[in-house]
Amino acid sequence: MRGGGVMNDKPRVGEPSTDHRPVCAFSAKPGAPQCVERATFHIRVISIEWGEVALATCDAHAPIARSTGIVHDEHEFTGCCGMEPVVWMGDHCALFVTEAEPH
């Protein structure tokens, strides 16, 4: 939702973010300060602007995040949610780790 906010009375997903802090990504409008509350939900939606995206949100902004597109899945925001590289595992995110080749 970073840089997102409400446009024409419909919330939208803004520019992608590389900020992987465990805080809510809601911003009232592009360039406005981001919410600083702890992220409690990780919501995966299919948005008009970006296709499938994962949004970090606090309790207060979760309904707005859900209304930005078609909700595909969601889980509690914990551990490695929002970090790279992660794999969405339904009820949690997990770091994607490849095994090193033997020498």
Phi and psi in radians as a Rosetta constraint file:
Dihedral C 1 N 2 CA 2 C 2 CIRCULARHARMONIC -0.949 0.35
Dihedral N 2 CA 2 C 2 N 3 CIRCULARHARMONIC 2.274 0.35
Dihedral C 2 N 3 CA 3 C 3 CIRCULARHARMONIC 1.205 0.35
Dihedral N 3 CA 3 C 3 N 4 CIRCULARHARMONIC 0.209 0.35
Dihedral C 3 N 4 CA 4 C 4 CIRCULARHARMONIC -1.523 0.35
Dihedral N 4 CA 4 C 4 N 5 CIRCULARHARMONIC -1.981 0.35
Dihedral C 4 N 5 CA 5 C 5 CIRCULARHARMONIC 1.747 0.35
Dihedral N 5 CA 5 C 5 N 6 CIRCULARHARMONIC -2.724 0.35
Dihedral C 5 N 6 CA 6 C 6 CIRCULARHARMONIC -1.878 0.35
Dihedral N 6 CA 6 C 6 N 7 CIRCULARHARMONIC 2.229 0.35
Dihedral C 6 N 7 CA 7 C 7 CIRCULARHARMONIC -2.272 0.35
Dihedral N 7 CA 7 C 7 N 8 CIRCULARHARMONIC 2.158 0.35
Dihedral C 7 N 8 CA 8 C 8 CIRCULARHARMONIC 0.943 0.35
Dihedral N 8 CA 8 C 8 N 9 CIRCULARHARMONIC 0.747 0.35
Dihedral C 8 N 9 CA 9 C 9 CIRCULARHARMONIC 1.118 0.35
Dihedral N 9 CA 9 C 9 N 10 CIRCULARHARMONIC 0.168 0.35
Dihedral C 9 N 10 CA 10 C 10 CIRCULARHARMONIC -2.125 0.35
Dihedral N 10 CA 10 C 10 N 11 CIRCULARHARMONIC 2.135 0.35
Dihedral C 10 N 11 CA 11 C 11 CIRCULARHARMONIC -1.054 0.35
Dihedral N 11 CA 11 C 11 N 12 CIRCULARHARMONIC 2.605 0.35
Dihedral C 11 N 12 CA 12 C 12 CIRCULARHARMONIC -2.397 0.35
Dihedral N 12 CA 12 C 12 N 13 CIRCULARHARMONIC 2.847 0.35
Dihedral C 12 N 13 CA 13 C 13 CIRCULARHARMONIC -1.603 0.35
Dihedral N 13 CA 13 C 13 N 14 CIRCULARHARMONIC 2.264 0.35
Dihedral C 13 N 14 CA 14 C 14 CIRCULARHARMONIC -1.570 0.35
Dihedral N 14 CA 14 C 14 N 15 CIRCULARHARMONIC -2.802 0.35
Dihedral C 14 N 15 CA 15 C 15 CIRCULARHARMONIC -1.057 0.35
Dihedral N 15 CA 15 C 15 N 16 CIRCULARHARMONIC 2.563 0.35
Dihedral C 15 N 16 CA 16 C 16 CIRCULARHARMONIC -1.064 0.35
Dihedral N 16 CA 16 C 16 N 17 CIRCULARHARMONIC 2.653 0.35
Dihedral C 16 N 17 CA 17 C 17 CIRCULARHARMONIC -2.116 0.35
Dihedral N 17 CA 17 C 17 N 18 CIRCULARHARMONIC 2.558 0.35
Dihedral C 17 N 18 CA 18 C 18 CIRCULARHARMONIC -1.849 0.35
Dihedral N 18 CA 18 C 18 N 19 CIRCULARHARMONIC 0.152 0.35
Dihedral C 18 N 19 CA 19 C 19 CIRCULARHARMONIC -1.449 0.35
Dihedral N 19 CA 19 C 19 N 20 CIRCULARHARMONIC 1.882 0.35
Dihedral C 19 N 20 CA 20 C 20 CIRCULARHARMONIC -1.808 0.35
Dihedral N 20 CA 20 C 20 N 21 CIRCULARHARMONIC 0.539 0.35
Dihedral C 20 N 21 CA 21 C 21 CIRCULARHARMONIC -1.266 0.35
Dihedral N 21 CA 21 C 21 N 22 CIRCULARHARMONIC 2.617 0.35
Dihedral C 21 N 22 CA 22 C 22 CIRCULARHARMONIC -1.403 0.35
Dihedral N 22 CA 22 C 22 N 23 CIRCULARHARMONIC 0.915 0.35
Dihedral C 22 N 23 CA 23 C 23 CIRCULARHARMONIC -2.139 0.35
Dihedral N 23 CA 23 C 23 N 24 CIRCULARHARMONIC 2.835 0.35
Dihedral C 23 N 24 CA 24 C 24 CIRCULARHARMONIC -1.079 0.35
Dihedral N 24 CA 24 C 24 N 25 CIRCULARHARMONIC 2.385 0.35
Dihedral C 24 N 25 CA 25 C 25 CIRCULARHARMONIC -1.646 0.35
Dihedral N 25 CA 25 C 25 N 26 CIRCULARHARMONIC 0.135 0.35
Dihedral C 25 N 26 CA 26 C 26 CIRCULARHARMONIC -1.189 0.35
Dihedral N 26 CA 26 C 26 N 27 CIRCULARHARMONIC 2.421 0.35
Dihedral C 26 N 27 CA 27 C 27 CIRCULARHARMONIC -2.406 0.35
Dihedral N 27 CA 27 C 27 N 28 CIRCULARHARMONIC 2.330 0.35
Dihedral C 27 N 28 CA 28 C 28 CIRCULARHARMONIC -1.097 0.35
Dihedral N 28 CA 28 C 28 N 29 CIRCULARHARMONIC -0.560 0.35
Dihedral C 28 N 29 CA 29 C 29 CIRCULARHARMONIC -2.780 0.35
Dihedral N 29 CA 29 C 29 N 30 CIRCULARHARMONIC 2.823 0.35
Dihedral C 29 N 30 CA 30 C 30 CIRCULARHARMONIC -0.934 0.35
Dihedral N 30 CA 30 C 30 N 31 CIRCULARHARMONIC 2.285 0.35
Dihedral C 30 N 31 CA 31 C 31 CIRCULARHARMONIC 1.494 0.35
Dihedral N 31 CA 31 C 31 N 32 CIRCULARHARMONIC -0.190 0.35
Dihedral C 31 N 32 CA 32 C 32 CIRCULARHARMONIC -1.349 0.35
Dihedral N 32 CA 32 C 32 N 33 CIRCULARHARMONIC 2.725 0.35
Dihedral C 32 N 33 CA 33 C 33 CIRCULARHARMONIC -1.023 0.35
Dihedral N 33 CA 33 C 33 N 34 CIRCULARHARMONIC 2.554 0.35
Dihedral C 33 N 34 CA 34 C 34 CIRCULARHARMONIC -1.457 0.35
Dihedral N 34 CA 34 C 34 N 35 CIRCULARHARMONIC 2.607 0.35
Dihedral C 34 N 35 CA 35 C 35 CIRCULARHARMONIC -1.001 0.35
Dihedral N 35 CA 35 C 35 N 36 CIRCULARHARMONIC 2.520 0.35
Dihedral C 35 N 36 CA 36 C 36 CIRCULARHARMONIC -1.940 0.35
Dihedral N 36 CA 36 C 36 N 37 CIRCULARHARMONIC 0.134 0.35
Dihedral C 36 N 37 CA 37 C 37 CIRCULARHARMONIC -1.238 0.35
Dihedral N 37 CA 37 C 37 N 38 CIRCULARHARMONIC 2.657 0.35
Dihedral C 37 N 38 CA 38 C 38 CIRCULARHARMONIC -1.077 0.35
Dihedral N 38 CA 38 C 38 N 39 CIRCULARHARMONIC 2.349 0.35
Dihedral C 38 N 39 CA 39 C 39 CIRCULARHARMONIC -1.205 0.35
Dihedral N 39 CA 39 C 39 N 40 CIRCULARHARMONIC 2.280 0.35
Dihedral C 39 N 40 CA 40 C 40 CIRCULARHARMONIC -2.024 0.35
Dihedral N 40 CA 40 C 40 N 41 CIRCULARHARMONIC -0.370 0.35
Dihedral C 40 N 41 CA 41 C 41 CIRCULARHARMONIC -2.196 0.35
Dihedral N 41 CA 41 C 41 N 42 CIRCULARHARMONIC 2.540 0.35
Dihedral C 41 N 42 CA 42 C 42 CIRCULARHARMONIC -2.067 0.35
Dihedral N 42 CA 42 C 42 N 43 CIRCULARHARMONIC 1.903 0.35
Dihedral C 42 N 43 CA 43 C 43 CIRCULARHARMONIC -1.990 0.35
Dihedral N 43 CA 43 C 43 N 44 CIRCULARHARMONIC 2.214 0.35
Dihedral C 43 N 44 CA 44 C 44 CIRCULARHARMONIC -1.786 0.35
Dihedral N 44 CA 44 C 44 N 45 CIRCULARHARMONIC 2.030 0.35
Dihedral C 44 N 45 CA 45 C 45 CIRCULARHARMONIC -2.188 0.35
Dihedral N 45 CA 45 C 45 N 46 CIRCULARHARMONIC 2.773 0.35
Dihedral C 45 N 46 CA 46 C 46 CIRCULARHARMONIC -1.791 0.35
Dihedral N 46 CA 46 C 46 N 47 CIRCULARHARMONIC 1.920 0.35
Dihedral C 46 N 47 CA 47 C 47 CIRCULARHARMONIC -1.773 0.35
Dihedral N 47 CA 47 C 47 N 48 CIRCULARHARMONIC 2.724 0.35
Dihedral C 47 N 48 CA 48 C 48 CIRCULARHARMONIC -1.130 0.35
Dihedral N 48 CA 48 C 48 N 49 CIRCULARHARMONIC -0.710 0.35
Dihedral C 48 N 49 CA 49 C 49 CIRCULARHARMONIC -1.254 0.35
Dihedral N 49 CA 49 C 49 N 50 CIRCULARHARMONIC -0.717 0.35
Dihedral C 49 N 50 CA 50 C 50 CIRCULARHARMONIC -2.205 0.35
Dihedral N 50 CA 50 C 50 N 51 CIRCULARHARMONIC -0.010 0.35
Dihedral C 50 N 51 CA 51 C 51 CIRCULARHARMONIC 1.351 0.35
Dihedral N 51 CA 51 C 51 N 52 CIRCULARHARMONIC -2.435 0.35
Dihedral C 51 N 52 CA 52 C 52 CIRCULARHARMONIC -1.397 0.35
Dihedral N 52 CA 52 C 52 N 53 CIRCULARHARMONIC 2.156 0.35
Dihedral C 52 N 53 CA 53 C 53 CIRCULARHARMONIC -2.382 0.35
Dihedral N 53 CA 53 C 53 N 54 CIRCULARHARMONIC 2.755 0.35
Dihedral C 53 N 54 CA 54 C 54 CIRCULARHARMONIC -1.976 0.35
Dihedral N 54 CA 54 C 54 N 55 CIRCULARHARMONIC 2.241 0.35
Dihedral C 54 N 55 CA 55 C 55 CIRCULARHARMONIC -2.019 0.35
Dihedral N 55 CA 55 C 55 N 56 CIRCULARHARMONIC 2.282 0.35
Dihedral C 55 N 56 CA 56 C 56 CIRCULARHARMONIC -1.581 0.35
Dihedral N 56 CA 56 C 56 N 57 CIRCULARHARMONIC 2.280 0.35
Dihedral C 56 N 57 CA 57 C 57 CIRCULARHARMONIC -2.577 0.35
Dihedral N 57 CA 57 C 57 N 58 CIRCULARHARMONIC 2.673 0.35
Dihedral C 57 N 58 CA 58 C 58 CIRCULARHARMONIC -1.521 0.35
Dihedral N 58 CA 58 C 58 N 59 CIRCULARHARMONIC 3.043 0.35
Dihedral C 58 N 59 CA 59 C 59 CIRCULARHARMONIC -1.000 0.35
Dihedral N 59 CA 59 C 59 N 60 CIRCULARHARMONIC -0.769 0.35
Dihedral C 59 N 60 CA 60 C 60 CIRCULARHARMONIC -1.151 0.35
Dihedral N 60 CA 60 C 60 N 61 CIRCULARHARMONIC -0.615 0.35
Dihedral C 60 N 61 CA 61 C 61 CIRCULARHARMONIC -1.696 0.35
Dihedral N 61 CA 61 C 61 N 62 CIRCULARHARMONIC -0.028 0.35
Dihedral C 61 N 62 CA 62 C 62 CIRCULARHARMONIC -1.016 0.35
Dihedral N 62 CA 62 C 62 N 63 CIRCULARHARMONIC -0.747 0.35
Dihedral C 62 N 63 CA 63 C 63 CIRCULARHARMONIC -1.075 0.35
Dihedral N 63 CA 63 C 63 N 64 CIRCULARHARMONIC -0.605 0.35
Dihedral C 63 N 64 CA 64 C 64 CIRCULARHARMONIC -1.194 0.35
Dihedral N 64 CA 64 C 64 N 65 CIRCULARHARMONIC -0.768 0.35
Dihedral C 64 N 65 CA 65 C 65 CIRCULARHARMONIC -1.036 0.35
Dihedral N 65 CA 65 C 65 N 66 CIRCULARHARMONIC -0.749 0.35
Dihedral C 65 N 66 CA 66 C 66 CIRCULARHARMONIC -1.136 0.35
Dihedral N 66 CA 66 C 66 N 67 CIRCULARHARMONIC -0.483 0.35
Dihedral C 66 N 67 CA 67 C 67 CIRCULARHARMONIC -1.513 0.35
Dihedral N 67 CA 67 C 67 N 68 CIRCULARHARMONIC 0.016 0.35
Dihedral C 67 N 68 CA 68 C 68 CIRCULARHARMONIC -1.412 0.35
Dihedral N 68 CA 68 C 68 N 69 CIRCULARHARMONIC -0.141 0.35
Dihedral C 68 N 69 CA 69 C 69 CIRCULARHARMONIC -3.136 0.35
Dihedral N 69 CA 69 C 69 N 70 CIRCULARHARMONIC -2.788 0.35
Dihedral C 69 N 70 CA 70 C 70 CIRCULARHARMONIC -1.516 0.35
Dihedral N 70 CA 70 C 70 N 71 CIRCULARHARMONIC 2.091 0.35
Dihedral C 70 N 71 CA 71 C 71 CIRCULARHARMONIC -1.240 0.35
Dihedral N 71 CA 71 C 71 N 72 CIRCULARHARMONIC 2.135 0.35
Dihedral C 71 N 72 CA 72 C 72 CIRCULARHARMONIC -1.645 0.35
Dihedral N 72 CA 72 C 72 N 73 CIRCULARHARMONIC -0.696 0.35
Dihedral C 72 N 73 CA 73 C 73 CIRCULARHARMONIC -2.971 0.35
Dihedral N 73 CA 73 C 73 N 74 CIRCULARHARMONIC 2.874 0.35
Dihedral C 73 N 74 CA 74 C 74 CIRCULARHARMONIC -2.785 0.35
Dihedral N 74 CA 74 C 74 N 75 CIRCULARHARMONIC 2.718 0.35
Dihedral C 74 N 75 CA 75 C 75 CIRCULARHARMONIC -2.682 0.35
Dihedral N 75 CA 75 C 75 N 76 CIRCULARHARMONIC 3.011 0.35
Dihedral C 75 N 76 CA 76 C 76 CIRCULARHARMONIC -1.118 0.35
Dihedral N 76 CA 76 C 76 N 77 CIRCULARHARMONIC 2.412 0.35
Dihedral C 76 N 77 CA 77 C 77 CIRCULARHARMONIC -1.380 0.35
Dihedral N 77 CA 77 C 77 N 78 CIRCULARHARMONIC 1.976 0.35
Dihedral C 77 N 78 CA 78 C 78 CIRCULARHARMONIC -2.487 0.35
Dihedral N 78 CA 78 C 78 N 79 CIRCULARHARMONIC 2.961 0.35
Dihedral C 78 N 79 CA 79 C 79 CIRCULARHARMONIC 0.634 0.35
Dihedral N 79 CA 79 C 79 N 80 CIRCULARHARMONIC -1.860 0.35
Dihedral C 79 N 80 CA 80 C 80 CIRCULARHARMONIC -1.637 0.35
Dihedral N 80 CA 80 C 80 N 81 CIRCULARHARMONIC 0.146 0.35
Dihedral C 80 N 81 CA 81 C 81 CIRCULARHARMONIC -0.938 0.35
Dihedral N 81 CA 81 C 81 N 82 CIRCULARHARMONIC 2.338 0.35
Dihedral C 81 N 82 CA 82 C 82 CIRCULARHARMONIC 1.480 0.35
Dihedral N 82 CA 82 C 82 N 83 CIRCULARHARMONIC -0.140 0.35
Dihedral C 82 N 83 CA 83 C 83 CIRCULARHARMONIC -1.534 0.35
Dihedral N 83 CA 83 C 83 N 84 CIRCULARHARMONIC 2.944 0.35
Dihedral C 83 N 84 CA 84 C 84 CIRCULARHARMONIC -2.110 0.35
Dihedral N 84 CA 84 C 84 N 85 CIRCULARHARMONIC 2.509 0.35
Dihedral C 84 N 85 CA 85 C 85 CIRCULARHARMONIC -1.565 0.35
Dihedral N 85 CA 85 C 85 N 86 CIRCULARHARMONIC 2.341 0.35
Dihedral C 85 N 86 CA 86 C 86 CIRCULARHARMONIC -2.163 0.35
Dihedral N 86 CA 86 C 86 N 87 CIRCULARHARMONIC 2.767 0.35
Dihedral C 86 N 87 CA 87 C 87 CIRCULARHARMONIC -2.087 0.35
Dihedral N 87 CA 87 C 87 N 88 CIRCULARHARMONIC 2.268 0.35
Dihedral C 87 N 88 CA 88 C 88 CIRCULARHARMONIC -1.275 0.35
Dihedral N 88 CA 88 C 88 N 89 CIRCULARHARMONIC 2.118 0.35
Dihedral C 88 N 89 CA 89 C 89 CIRCULARHARMONIC -1.979 0.35
Dihedral N 89 CA 89 C 89 N 90 CIRCULARHARMONIC 0.481 0.35
Dihedral C 89 N 90 CA 90 C 90 CIRCULARHARMONIC 1.465 0.35
Dihedral N 90 CA 90 C 90 N 91 CIRCULARHARMONIC -1.503 0.35
Dihedral C 90 N 91 CA 91 C 91 CIRCULARHARMONIC -1.569 0.35
Dihedral N 91 CA 91 C 91 N 92 CIRCULARHARMONIC 0.096 0.35
Dihedral C 91 N 92 CA 92 C 92 CIRCULARHARMONIC -2.938 0.35
Dihedral N 92 CA 92 C 92 N 93 CIRCULARHARMONIC 2.970 0.35
Dihedral C 92 N 93 CA 93 C 93 CIRCULARHARMONIC -1.864 0.35
Dihedral N 93 CA 93 C 93 N 94 CIRCULARHARMONIC 2.622 0.35
Dihedral C 93 N 94 CA 94 C 94 CIRCULARHARMONIC -2.347 0.35
Dihedral N 94 CA 94 C 94 N 95 CIRCULARHARMONIC 2.500 0.35
Dihedral C 94 N 95 CA 95 C 95 CIRCULARHARMONIC -1.125 0.35
Dihedral N 95 CA 95 C 95 N 96 CIRCULARHARMONIC 2.379 0.35
Dihedral C 95 N 96 CA 96 C 96 CIRCULARHARMONIC -1.487 0.35
Dihedral N 96 CA 96 C 96 N 97 CIRCULARHARMONIC 2.001 0.35
Dihedral C 96 N 97 CA 97 C 97 CIRCULARHARMONIC -2.144 0.35
Dihedral N 97 CA 97 C 97 N 98 CIRCULARHARMONIC 2.280 0.35
Dihedral C 97 N 98 CA 98 C 98 CIRCULARHARMONIC -1.797 0.35
Dihedral N 98 CA 98 C 98 N 99 CIRCULARHARMONIC 2.519 0.35
Dihedral C 98 N 99 CA 99 C 99 CIRCULARHARMONIC -1.328 0.35
Dihedral N 99 CA 99 C 99 N 100 CIRCULARHARMONIC 2.424 0.35
Dihedral C 99 N 100 CA 100 C 100 CIRCULARHARMONIC -1.234 0.35
Dihedral N 100 CA 100 C 100 N 101 CIRCULARHARMONIC 2.551 0.35
Dihedral C 100 N 101 CA 101 C 101 CIRCULARHARMONIC -1.252 0.35
Dihedral N 101 CA 101 C 101 N 102 CIRCULARHARMONIC 2.491 0.35
Dihedral C 101 N 102 CA 102 C 102 CIRCULARHARMONIC -1.179 0.35
Dihedral N 102 CA 102 C 102 N 103 CIRCULARHARMONIC 2.562 0.35
